[in-house]
């Protein structure tokens, strides 16, 4: 189930990145401006993909998020 959720989230994120690239290509006509903007988009996509993959692998190997200590300040 986690794999399907991961693939669904990754597919949505990839679709958004592709749409961003299409908009960038359609609106920016100068190659010297388009290249860095497209590189930033690709790097952001790669960073988020790597983070999602690491989270998926952590959960696949049994890691769970849990709060072990809840502290409240008394007034």
Secondary structure, DSSP 4 states (H G I P E B T S, - for coil): -HHHHHHHHHHHHHHHHHHHHHHHHHH---HHHHHHHHHHHHHHHHHHHHHHHHHHHHHHTT-------------
